[in-house]
Structures are given as structure tokens and as C-alpha cells.
Amino acid sequence: MAKYYPDSGVELSTFTAKHYDTIMNIASFGYYKGFIKKAISKLDIKPGDKVLDMGCGTGRNILLMNKYASSDSSFIGLDISEAMERQFNDKCKDFQHIEFINKRIDQPFELDRKFDKVFVSFVIHGFPHEIRETIIKNASNHLKPGSYFNILDFAEFDMDKMPVHHRFVFKKIECKYAFDYIKRDWKTILQEQGFGNFEESLYLKKYVRLLKAEKLQ
């Protein structure tokens, strides 16, 4: 599959997509499994919630969210990787209220329904900034007023102040768009798109953040 953005690290090769969960565990020195559970617990998912996971990957995160769900909850995962789709459907095959849709999140789309939560995890940093704004608009268009857009991704930090070994790993595995992402004021960006009442939780020595933003209108 040809990449839309040659410098992006989120349009994955078939090999990376197939082994994504393992790669994330290794890249985070084994911490990914633990902190992702903590982050999901902060989403405040309630029984009956409708949740959209944009860039859902293998379904690992949706299954963690599903632990807080009820029979009338629903989860939709969006991704474009066929390898991810196969893993997602295999993991979630026993749950009728979990659905995979093959769809790009970096282009405008309409699902003809509104959600209580939209979640995007380690995806938005990997796009040019003007494309990130499209992703934010897609999230806003699919949220009910008073509901939350949840971004789990890198925090804002000065890469030059990182310990040498952390900086080496970051430069080695991340695409150039990530270097831009960590410099931006994401609360201001989201405010300009109609979000507010921010909550944040920091992980992995404060290099990773869950940023919760309420849709105000």
C-alpha cells in the first residue's frame, strides 16, 4: 500500500502492523501494557457509552475499554490496515457491540452517528499539522456537545533536554512530524476548534500524555 505521507511513521508496513502490539511493548521497554491500562481507566467510560477509536489498530485498546461497558454500549474502530483489521476482528469476534470500519481518519468522513467519547492513540503526531486539524474536525463532528475527545500521544517537551538514551530512541523510531508535534500548544489548538475544560494525565516520565478535551458546543 502506497503511503500518502512518505515522512510519516503511522502508515505502517504489513510487517509492523502484524506485530504492532509486540513492537510497542519493546519500544516502551515493557511499560506500554501497564500505562495503557491506566490511561484507558482515565477515559471515564460509563455503561451505555458510544465510543469511536480513530486509528484503532489491533483492537487492544477497545478491549480494555470494553471492560467498563454494558450490553447497550457500542465501540467502533477505524483503521486502514488489512493486517490490523484481521487482528481486530479476531480479538473482538465474541462482542456484537464492537465493530471495525476500514476508513481513513485523515480525510473528512461521516458515520451518521454521534459518540460520547472519541479516542485516538499514538496516531495524530504522525501527520503533517494541517492533516491533524482534519482529524480534530472529524472527532468534533462525531461528538455530542459535552462529550470528550481523548488524545493519548506524546506530551509537549523539549527534546534537547531529554536524557541521551531517551533522545536516541525517540530520534531513531519517530518520524519527522513527531518532532513538530511535541513543540505545539495542543490546548490552544483544541480551543480554536471548540474544545475546552481540559484534563491531562502524564505517563512514562512525562513524555506521554492523555489529554481530555470537552466539546463545548
QUIPENOR-V951123 format. One line per field, one symbol per residue. ss: DSSP state (~ for helix, > for strand, _ for the rest). psi: psi as a letter, one per 30 degrees, with the letter a starting at -180 (. if undefined). burial: + if it has 9 or more other ideal C-beta (glycine too) atoms within 8 Angstrom, else -. A space follows every 50 residues. Layout:
BEGIN
ss->???
psi->???
burial->???
END
This chain:
BEGIN
ss->_____________~~~~~_~~~~~~~~____~~~~~~~~~~________> >>>>_____~~~~~~~_______>>>>>>__~~~~~~~~~~______>>> >>____________>>>>>>>__~~~__~~~~~~~~~~~~~_>>>>>>>> >>>>____~~~__~~~~~~~~~~__~~~~~~____~~~~~~___>>>>>> >>>____>>>>>>>>__
psi->kkkejfgkgfjkleeeeegeeeeeeefghffeeefeeeeefffhklkfkk kkjjhfbfgeeeeeeffglafglkkkkklfkeeeeeeeeeegfgjfgkkk kjkkfgkkljfhlllfkkkkjheffgllefeeeeeeeeeefgkkkflkkj jjaklkljefglkeeeeeeeeefllffeeeeffljfeeeeefgglahkkk kklihgfkkjjkkkjf.
burial->----+--+++++---++--++-+++-++---+--++++++-++-+---++ ++++++++++++++++-++---+++++++-+-+++-+++-++----++-+ ----+---------+++++++++++++-+-++++++++++-++---++++ +++++++-+--+---++-++---++-++++++-+-++-+++-++++-+-- +-+--++++++++++--
END
